[in-house]
Every structure is written in C-alpha cells, then in structure tokens.
C-alpha cells in the first residue's frame, strides 16, 4: 500500500494467479467515526481490505472507490471495523 496524498492510497492485492491495484479515498472524518483516529488511517485501509477479501475475491473489489462506499455493499462494515480497532 502506498499513500499518494492526504486520504488517498494505492493498494495492491496479490494472490495466486492474481494481482489487482485499487485507488482508495478515505473521506475526512471517517477514520475518527470508526474509532481509528486520523493517525491510523493507513491501518484502517489495510483492515478494510482484509474485511473485503474475507467476502470477495480481489478481482471483485472496485478499482477506485471511497472507503465509505463499502457500507453500501456490506452493511456490517462500520460495526465490524469498530470491533477490529
């Protein structure tokens, strides 16, 4: 994972026979809202990808998205990420 700018990350997922790249924006205030704090934003992105990879293959994860869109597909996302902190 590479931080590109404040709140923007490039995430590479590699697995057997697959490599995907994703651009992720963390909306201002989301890290605090989920109990991670702004300083832990990169860890929040990592935990979010762990959450996603438990539910779908890397090729199904959107190539570019805002982190808060995950809740639209997986309503349990906010509660789960609060527990992971």
DOTISE-754888 format. One record per residue (C-alpha): residue number from 1; x, y, z; chain; residue in three letters. Coordinates in steps of 0.02 Angstrom, whole numbers, plus 32768, in hexadecimal, padded with zeros to 4 digits. Last residue first. Layout:
+-----+------+------+------+--------+---------+
| num |   xx |   yy |   zz | cadena | residuo |
+-----+------+------+------+--------+---------+
| NUM |    X |    Y |    Z |      A |     Ala |
...
+-----+------+------+------+--------+---------+
END
This chain:
+-----+------+------+------+--------+---------+
| num |   xx |   yy |   zz | cadena | residuo |
+-----+------+------+------+--------+---------+
|  85 | 7E13 | 7FB7 | 8331 |      A |     Unk |
|  84 | 7DC9 | 7F1B | 82E3 |      A |     Unk |
|  83 | 7D23 | 7F36 | 833D |      A |     Unk |
|  82 | 7D0D | 7FE3 | 82F0 |      A |     Unk |
|  81 | 7D35 | 7F97 | 8246 |      A |     Unk |
|  80 | 7CAD | 7F14 | 825D |      A |     Unk |
|  79 | 7C2A | 7F94 | 8290 |      A |     Unk |
|  78 | 7C51 | 8003 | 81FA |      A |     Unk |
|  77 | 7C55 | 7F72 | 817D |      A |     Unk |
|  76 | 7BB6 | 7F17 | 81B0 |      A |     Unk |
|  75 | 7B53 | 7F69 | 8124 |      A |     Unk |
|  74 | 7BC0 | 7F14 | 80A0 |      A |     Unk |
|  73 | 7B9E | 7F57 | 7FF1 |      A |     Unk |
|  72 | 7B6C | 8009 | 8021 |      A |     Unk |
|  71 | 7BDE | 8000 | 80B9 |      A |     Unk |
|  70 | 7C74 | 7FED | 8044 |      A |     Unk |
|  69 | 7C4D | 8099 | 7FFA |      A |     Unk |
|  68 | 7C9C | 80ED | 8092 |      A |     Unk |
|  67 | 7D4A | 80BE | 8056 |      A |     Unk |
|  66 | 7D39 | 8128 | 7FBB |      A |     Unk |
|  65 | 7D55 | 80C4 | 7F1D |      A |     Unk |
|  64 | 7DC8 | 8097 | 7E8C |      A |     Unk |
|  63 | 7DEA | 7FE8 | 7E49 |      A |     Unk |
|  62 | 7D4E | 7FA0 | 7E9A |      A |     Unk |
|  61 | 7D6C | 7EF9 | 7EF0 |      A |     Unk |
|  60 | 7D2E | 7E65 | 7E89 |      A |     Unk |
|  59 | 7DDB | 7E37 | 7E44 |      A |     Unk |
|  58 | 7E1E | 7E2D | 7EF6 |      A |     Unk |
|  57 | 7DA5 | 7DA0 | 7F20 |      A |     Unk |
|  56 | 7D12 | 7DC4 | 7F94 |      A |     Unk |
|  55 | 7CDD | 7DBB | 8049 |      A |     Unk |
|  54 | 7D7A | 7D9D | 80B1 |      A |     Unk |
|  53 | 7DD7 | 7E08 | 8032 |      A |     Unk |
|  52 | 7D66 | 7E9C | 805A |      A |     Unk |
|  51 | 7D89 | 7E97 | 8115 |      A |     Unk |
|  50 | 7E44 | 7E85 | 80F8 |      A |     Unk |
|  49 | 7E36 | 7F18 | 8081 |      A |     Unk |
|  48 | 7DE0 | 7F80 | 8106 |      A |     Unk |
|  47 | 7E64 | 7F4F | 8186 |      A |     Unk |
|  46 | 7EEE | 7F8D | 8112 |      A |     Unk |
|  45 | 7E90 | 8031 | 80F1 |      A |     Unk |
|  44 | 7E75 | 8049 | 81AC |      A |     Unk |
|  43 | 7F2E | 8029 | 81CA |      A |     Unk |
|  42 | 7F56 | 80B5 | 814F |      A |     Unk |
|  41 | 7EDD | 812B | 81AB |      A |     Unk |
|  40 | 7F27 | 8108 | 8258 |      A |     Unk |
|  39 | 7F60 | 81BB | 8278 |      A |     Unk |
|  38 | 7EB2 | 81FB | 824C |      A |     Unk |
|  37 | 7E60 | 819A | 82D7 |      A |     Unk |
|  36 | 7E29 | 80E5 | 82CE |      A |     Unk |
|  35 | 7D80 | 80EF | 8326 |      A |     Unk |
|  34 | 7D14 | 80D9 | 828B |      A |     Unk |
|  33 | 7CDE | 818F | 828D |      A |     Unk |
|  32 | 7D92 | 81C7 | 82A7 |      A |     Unk |
|  31 | 7DCC | 8168 | 820C |      A |     Unk |
|  30 | 7D36 | 81AA | 81AB |      A |     Unk |
|  29 | 7D57 | 8262 | 81D7 |      A |     Unk |
|  28 | 7D97 | 8296 | 812C |      A |     Unk |
|  27 | 7D68 | 8214 | 80AA |      A |     Unk |
|  26 | 7DEB | 818C | 808F |      A |     Unk |
|  25 | 7E0C | 817D | 7FD6 |      A |     Unk |
|  24 | 7E42 | 80D8 | 7F8D |      A |     Unk |
|  23 | 7E97 | 80B1 | 7EE6 |      A |     Unk |
|  22 | 7EA0 | 7FF6 | 7EC8 |      A |     Unk |
|  21 | 7F1F | 7F88 | 7E71 |      A |     Unk |
|  20 | 7F05 | 7ECF | 7E4E |      A |     Unk |
|  19 | 7F79 | 7E3A | 7E43 |      A |     Unk |
|  18 | 7F3A | 7D8A | 7E26 |      A |     Unk |
|  17 | 7F82 | 7CDE | 7E03 |      A |     Unk |
|  16 | 7F98 | 7CAF | 7EB9 |      A |     Unk |
|  15 | 7F82 | 7D50 | 7F19 |      A |     Unk |
|  14 | 7FB4 | 7E03 | 7F0E |      A |     Unk |
|  13 | 7F50 | 7E9B | 7F43 |      A |     Unk |
|  12 | 7F9A | 7F46 | 7F20 |      A |     Unk |
|  11 | 7F52 | 7FDD | 7F7A |      A |     Unk |
|  10 | 7F6B | 808F | 7F41 |      A |     Unk |
|   9 | 7F38 | 8109 | 7FC8 |      A |     Unk |
|   8 | 7EE6 | 81B4 | 7FD4 |      A |     Unk |
|   7 | 7EB9 | 820B | 8078 |      A |     Unk |
|   6 | 7F46 | 828B | 806F |      A |     Unk |
|   5 | 7FA4 | 8260 | 7FD2 |      A |     Unk |
|   4 | 7FED | 81C6 | 7F7F |      A |     Unk |
|   3 | 7FFD | 8153 | 8016 |      A |     Unk |
|   2 | 803D | 80AD | 7FD3 |      A |     Unk |
|   1 | 8000 | 8000 | 8000 |      A |     Unk |
+-----+------+------+------+--------+---------+
END
